[in-house]
């Protein structure tokens, strides 16, 4: 299957409860993550993570599915139509 470039925005509402599992999932899929930026919002008590990914739709979907099942985590993803090798 061909790879695609995409972005994933993740909002973590209960950081202390899911940090370990979230980082385990991101490490498991580390080979498809090109870049990662995390921004804590102390005022809102949220953490925002932006990921740039390159992988097959199945790989990206598997990662977002696991992340989206974590309590207090919401995310949105967008894949480009650009196919990479």
CNS distance restraints for C-alpha pairs under 8 A (distance, minus, plus):
assign (resid   1 and name CA) (resid  56 and name CA) 6.26 0.50 0.50
assign (resid   2 and name CA) (resid  55 and name CA) 7.79 0.50 0.50
assign (resid   2 and name CA) (resid  56 and name CA) 5.79 0.50 0.50
assign (resid   2 and name CA) (resid  83 and name CA) 6.36 0.50 0.50
assign (resid   2 and name CA) (resid  84 and name CA) 6.75 0.50 0.50
assign (resid   2 and name CA) (resid  85 and name CA) 6.79 0.50 0.50
assign (resid   3 and name CA) (resid  54 and name CA) 6.24 0.50 0.50
assign (resid   3 and name CA) (resid  55 and name CA) 4.55 0.50 0.50
assign (resid   3 and name CA) (resid  56 and name CA) 4.25 0.50 0.50
assign (resid   3 and name CA) (resid  57 and name CA) 7.11 0.50 0.50
assign (resid   3 and name CA) (resid  83 and name CA) 5.75 0.50 0.50
assign (resid   3 and name CA) (resid  84 and name CA) 5.26 0.50 0.50
assign (resid   3 and name CA) (resid  85 and name CA) 6.41 0.50 0.50
assign (resid   4 and name CA) (resid  54 and name CA) 5.43 0.50 0.50
assign (resid   4 and name CA) (resid  55 and name CA) 5.52 0.50 0.50
assign (resid   4 and name CA) (resid  56 and name CA) 5.99 0.50 0.50
assign (resid   4 and name CA) (resid  57 and name CA) 7.08 0.50 0.50
assign (resid   4 and name CA) (resid  79 and name CA) 6.58 0.50 0.50
assign (resid   4 and name CA) (resid  80 and name CA) 6.40 0.50 0.50
assign (resid   4 and name CA) (resid  81 and name CA) 6.98 0.50 0.50
assign (resid   4 and name CA) (resid  82 and name CA) 6.03 0.50 0.50
assign (resid   4 and name CA) (resid  83 and name CA) 4.97 0.50 0.50
assign (resid   4 and name CA) (resid  84 and name CA) 5.77 0.50 0.50
assign (resid   5 and name CA) (resid  52 and name CA) 7.42 0.50 0.50
assign (resid   5 and name CA) (resid  53 and name CA) 5.72 0.50 0.50
assign (resid   5 and name CA) (resid  54 and name CA) 4.48 0.50 0.50
assign (resid   5 and name CA) (resid  55 and name CA) 6.82 0.50 0.50
assign (resid   5 and name CA) (resid  79 and name CA) 5.89 0.50 0.50
assign (resid   5 and name CA) (resid  80 and name CA) 5.69 0.50 0.50
assign (resid   5 and name CA) (resid  81 and name CA) 8.00 0.50 0.50
assign (resid   5 and name CA) (resid  82 and name CA) 6.81 0.50 0.50
assign (resid   5 and name CA) (resid  83 and name CA) 7.40 0.50 0.50
assign (resid   5 and name CA) (resid  84 and name CA) 7.46 0.50 0.50
assign (resid   6 and name CA) (resid  52 and name CA) 5.88 0.50 0.50
assign (resid   6 and name CA) (resid  53 and name CA) 5.20 0.50 0.50
assign (resid   6 and name CA) (resid  54 and name CA) 6.34 0.50 0.50
assign (resid   6 and name CA) (resid  77 and name CA) 7.10 0.50 0.50
assign (resid   6 and name CA) (resid  78 and name CA) 5.46 0.50 0.50
assign (resid   6 and name CA) (resid  79 and name CA) 4.08 0.50 0.50
assign (resid   6 and name CA) (resid  80 and name CA) 5.80 0.50 0.50
assign (resid   7 and name CA) (resid  50 and name CA) 7.21 0.50 0.50
assign (resid   7 and name CA) (resid  51 and name CA) 5.60 0.50 0.50
assign (resid   7 and name CA) (resid  52 and name CA) 4.63 0.50 0.50
assign (resid   7 and name CA) (resid  53 and name CA) 6.05 0.50 0.50
assign (resid   7 and name CA) (resid  77 and name CA) 5.67 0.50 0.50
assign (resid   7 and name CA) (resid  78 and name CA) 5.49 0.50 0.50
assign (resid   7 and name CA) (resid  79 and name CA) 6.59 0.50 0.50
assign (resid   8 and name CA) (resid  50 and name CA) 5.85 0.50 0.50
assign (resid   8 and name CA) (resid  51 and name CA) 5.06 0.50 0.50
assign (resid   8 and name CA) (resid  52 and name CA) 6.54 0.50 0.50
assign (resid   8 and name CA) (resid  53 and name CA) 7.66 0.50 0.50
assign (resid   8 and name CA) (resid  75 and name CA) 6.88 0.50 0.50
assign (resid   8 and name CA) (resid  76 and name CA) 5.74 0.50 0.50
assign (resid   8 and name CA) (resid  77 and name CA) 4.25 0.50 0.50
assign (resid   8 and name CA) (resid  78 and name CA) 6.55 0.50 0.50
assign (resid   9 and name CA) (resid  48 and name CA) 7.33 0.50 0.50
assign (resid   9 and name CA) (resid  49 and name CA) 5.99 0.50 0.50
assign (resid   9 and name CA) (resid  50 and name CA) 4.77 0.50 0.50
assign (resid   9 and name CA) (resid  51 and name CA) 6.50 0.50 0.50
assign (resid   9 and name CA) (resid  75 and name CA) 5.42 0.50 0.50
assign (resid   9 and name CA) (resid  76 and name CA) 5.39 0.50 0.50
assign (resid   9 and name CA) (resid  77 and name CA) 6.34 0.50 0.50
assign (resid  10 and name CA) (resid  48 and name CA) 5.70 0.50 0.50
assign (resid  10 and name CA) (resid  49 and name CA) 5.01 0.50 0.50
assign (resid  10 and name CA) (resid  50 and name CA) 6.31 0.50 0.50
assign (resid  10 and name CA) (resid  73 and name CA) 6.93 0.50 0.50
assign (resid  10 and name CA) (resid  74 and name CA) 5.87 0.50 0.50
assign (resid  10 and name CA) (resid  75 and name CA) 4.35 0.50 0.50
assign (resid  10 and name CA) (resid  76 and name CA) 6.79 0.50 0.50
assign (resid  11 and name CA) (resid  46 and name CA) 6.84 0.50 0.50
assign (resid  11 and name CA) (resid  47 and name CA) 5.86 0.50 0.50
assign (resid  11 and name CA) (resid  48 and name CA) 4.69 0.50 0.50
assign (resid  11 and name CA) (resid  49 and name CA) 6.49 0.50 0.50
assign (resid  11 and name CA) (resid  73 and name CA) 5.74 0.50 0.50
assign (resid  11 and name CA) (resid  74 and name CA) 5.34 0.50 0.50
assign (resid  11 and name CA) (resid  75 and name CA) 6.17 0.50 0.50
assign (resid  12 and name CA) (resid  46 and name CA) 5.68 0.50 0.50
assign (resid  12 and name CA) (resid  47 and name CA) 5.06 0.50 0.50
assign (resid  12 and name CA) (resid  48 and name CA) 6.32 0.50 0.50
assign (resid  12 and name CA) (resid  72 and name CA) 5.84 0.50 0.50
assign (resid  12 and name CA) (resid  73 and name CA) 4.66 0.50 0.50
assign (resid  12 and name CA) (resid  74 and name CA) 6.72 0.50 0.50
assign (resid  13 and name CA) (resid  45 and name CA) 6.81 0.50 0.50
assign (resid  13 and name CA) (resid  46 and name CA) 4.92 0.50 0.50
assign (resid  13 and name CA) (resid  47 and name CA) 6.73 0.50 0.50
assign (resid  13 and name CA) (resid  72 and name CA) 4.97 0.50 0.50
assign (resid  13 and name CA) (resid  73 and name CA) 6.28 0.50 0.50
assign (resid  14 and name CA) (resid  18 and name CA) 6.76 0.50 0.50
assign (resid  14 and name CA) (resid  45 and name CA) 7.98 0.50 0.50
assign (resid  14 and name CA) (resid  46 and name CA) 7.24 0.50 0.50
assign (resid  14 and name CA) (resid  71 and name CA) 7.68 0.50 0.50
assign (resid  14 and name CA) (resid  72 and name CA) 5.43 0.50 0.50
assign (resid  14 and name CA) (resid  73 and name CA) 7.68 0.50 0.50
assign (resid  15 and name CA) (resid  19 and name CA) 5.55 0.50 0.50
assign (resid  15 and name CA) (resid  46 and name CA) 7.20 0.50 0.50
assign (resid  15 and name CA) (resid  47 and name CA) 6.91 0.50 0.50
assign (resid  15 and name CA) (resid  72 and name CA) 7.99 0.50 0.50
assign (resid  18 and name CA) (resid  22 and name CA) 5.84 0.50 0.50
assign (resid  18 and name CA) (resid  70 and name CA) 6.93 0.50 0.50
assign (resid  18 and name CA) (resid  71 and name CA) 7.27 0.50 0.50
assign (resid  18 and name CA) (resid  72 and name CA) 7.98 0.50 0.50
assign (resid  19 and name CA) (resid  23 and name CA) 6.10 0.50 0.50
assign (resid  20 and name CA) (resid  24 and name CA) 6.23 0.50 0.50
assign (resid  21 and name CA) (resid  25 and name CA) 6.27 0.50 0.50
assign (resid  22 and name CA) (resid  26 and name CA) 6.28 0.50 0.50
assign (resid  22 and name CA) (resid  67 and name CA) 6.65 0.50 0.50
assign (resid  22 and name CA) (resid  70 and name CA) 7.73 0.50 0.50
assign (resid  23 and name CA) (resid  27 and name CA) 6.01 0.50 0.50
assign (resid  24 and name CA) (resid  28 and name CA) 6.12 0.50 0.50
assign (resid  25 and name CA) (resid  29 and name CA) 6.40 0.50 0.50
assign (resid  25 and name CA) (resid  63 and name CA) 7.11 0.50 0.50
assign (resid  25 and name CA) (resid  66 and name CA) 7.32 0.50 0.50
assign (resid  25 and name CA) (resid  67 and name CA) 7.14 0.50 0.50
assign (resid  26 and name CA) (resid  30 and name CA) 5.81 0.50 0.50
assign (resid  26 and name CA) (resid  63 and name CA) 7.71 0.50 0.50
assign (resid  29 and name CA) (resid  33 and name CA) 6.93 0.50 0.50
assign (resid  29 and name CA) (resid  63 and name CA) 6.71 0.50 0.50
assign (resid  32 and name CA) (resid  53 and name CA) 5.44 0.50 0.50
assign (resid  32 and name CA) (resid  54 and name CA) 5.16 0.50 0.50
assign (resid  32 and name CA) (resid  55 and name CA) 5.37 0.50 0.50
assign (resid  32 and name CA) (resid  59 and name CA) 7.93 0.50 0.50
assign (resid  32 and name CA) (resid  60 and name CA) 7.83 0.50 0.50
assign (resid  33 and name CA) (resid  51 and name CA) 6.80 0.50 0.50
assign (resid  33 and name CA) (resid  52 and name CA) 6.04 0.50 0.50
assign (resid  33 and name CA) (resid  53 and name CA) 4.50 0.50 0.50
assign (resid  33 and name CA) (resid  54 and name CA) 6.48 0.50 0.50
assign (resid  34 and name CA) (resid  51 and name CA) 7.52 0.50 0.50
assign (resid  34 and name CA) (resid  52 and name CA) 5.43 0.50 0.50
assign (resid  34 and name CA) (resid  53 and name CA) 5.28 0.50 0.50
assign (resid  34 and name CA) (resid  54 and name CA) 6.70 0.50 0.50
assign (resid  35 and name CA) (resid  51 and name CA) 5.70 0.50 0.50
assign (resid  35 and name CA) (resid  52 and name CA) 5.03 0.50 0.50
assign (resid  35 and name CA) (resid  53 and name CA) 7.07 0.50 0.50
assign (resid  36 and name CA) (resid  49 and name CA) 7.02 0.50 0.50
assign (resid  36 and name CA) (resid  50 and name CA) 5.73 0.50 0.50
assign (resid  36 and name CA) (resid  51 and name CA) 4.63 0.50 0.50
assign (resid  36 and name CA) (resid  52 and name CA) 6.51 0.50 0.50
assign (resid  37 and name CA) (resid  49 and name CA) 5.62 0.50 0.50
assign (resid  37 and name CA) (resid  50 and name CA) 5.19 0.50 0.50
assign (resid  37 and name CA) (resid  51 and name CA) 6.61 0.50 0.50
assign (resid  38 and name CA) (resid  47 and name CA) 7.04 0.50 0.50
assign (resid  38 and name CA) (resid  48 and name CA) 5.70 0.50 0.50
assign (resid  38 and name CA) (resid  49 and name CA) 4.33 0.50 0.50
assign (resid  38 and name CA) (resid  50 and name CA) 6.41 0.50 0.50
assign (resid  39 and name CA) (resid  47 and name CA) 5.84 0.50 0.50
assign (resid  39 and name CA) (resid  48 and name CA) 5.16 0.50 0.50
assign (resid  39 and name CA) (resid  49 and name CA) 6.32 0.50 0.50
assign (resid  40 and name CA) (resid  45 and name CA) 7.70 0.50 0.50
assign (resid  40 and name CA) (resid  46 and name CA) 6.12 0.50 0.50
assign (resid  40 and name CA) (resid  47 and name CA) 4.31 0.50 0.50
assign (resid  40 and name CA) (resid  48 and name CA) 6.17 0.50 0.50
assign (resid  41 and name CA) (resid  45 and name CA) 5.64 0.50 0.50
assign (resid  41 and name CA) (resid  46 and name CA) 5.16 0.50 0.50
assign (resid  41 and name CA) (resid  47 and name CA) 5.82 0.50 0.50
assign (resid  41 and name CA) (resid  48 and name CA) 7.64 0.50 0.50
assign (resid  42 and name CA) (resid  46 and name CA) 6.70 0.50 0.50
assign (resid  53 and name CA) (resid  60 and name CA) 7.69 0.50 0.50
assign (resid  55 and name CA) (resid  59 and name CA) 5.99 0.50 0.50
assign (resid  55 and name CA) (resid  60 and name CA) 6.13 0.50 0.50
assign (resid  56 and name CA) (resid  60 and name CA) 6.28 0.50 0.50
assign (resid  57 and name CA) (resid  61 and name CA) 5.83 0.50 0.50
assign (resid  58 and name CA) (resid  62 and name CA) 6.03 0.50 0.50
assign (resid  59 and name CA) (resid  63 and name CA) 6.37 0.50 0.50
assign (resid  60 and name CA) (resid  64 and name CA) 6.17 0.50 0.50
assign (resid  61 and name CA) (resid  65 and name CA) 5.85 0.50 0.50
assign (resid  62 and name CA) (resid  66 and name CA) 6.35 0.50 0.50
assign (resid  63 and name CA) (resid  67 and name CA) 6.23 0.50 0.50
assign (resid  64 and name CA) (resid  68 and name CA) 5.81 0.50 0.50
assign (resid  64 and name CA) (resid  75 and name CA) 7.69 0.50 0.50
assign (resid  64 and name CA) (resid  77 and name CA) 7.92 0.50 0.50
assign (resid  65 and name CA) (resid  69 and name CA) 6.36 0.50 0.50
assign (resid  66 and name CA) (resid  70 and name CA) 7.02 0.50 0.50
assign (resid  67 and name CA) (resid  73 and name CA) 7.05 0.50 0.50
assign (resid  67 and name CA) (resid  75 and name CA) 7.97 0.50 0.50
assign (resid  68 and name CA) (resid  73 and name CA) 5.98 0.50 0.50
assign (resid  68 and name CA) (resid  74 and name CA) 5.90 0.50 0.50
assign (resid  68 and name CA) (resid  75 and name CA) 6.46 0.50 0.50
assign (resid  69 and name CA) (resid  73 and name CA) 7.44 0.50 0.50
